[in-house]
Amino acid sequence: MKSSRAEQLAAQQAVEAHRSDDASELFGVTELCEAFGITPRAIRFYEDKGLLAPRRVNGARVYTRRDRARLALILRAKAIGSSLDEIKHYLDLYGTHGEGRAQQLRYVLDRTDAAIAELEQKRAHIETTLAELRVINGTVRKQLGG
């Protein structure tokens, strides 16, 4: 199933925002939690794992647009089954100023190629199993007389 145009646009915006370290727009923990439907504990967990590094303003953690975009990428990557180590590796490839973007793209290409191949193999296995189950089901129905 292809993703909708809106999903593609949202993904592109998240990637573009990740490139920006615009500090003119800052977010608090509560804002991020509400925006992404997660808990403060989840955000702290990502910080502890080195995936997010908020700034401190008067002792409070604040997040830039880039941090917000990183969080969106983290959650999207988790949703497709990436491990935290894979996510960290991907984010670290980017570098401070995007110097690792080509490496990042190659990593995503390799990762998605592998995931596609794995899912296609699983689909083929499921289709074979369904065909076998249909044969068994039909045979049992005939034996029961209908």
Buried (B, 14 or more C-beta within 10 A) or exposed (E): EEEEEEEEEBBEEBBEBBBEEEEEEBBBBEEBBEEBEBEEEBBBBBBEEEBBEBEEEEEEBBBBBBBBBBBBBBBBBBEEEBEBEBBBBBBEBBEEEEEBBEBBEEBEEEBEEEEEEEEEEEEEEEEEEEEEEEEEEEEEEEEEEE
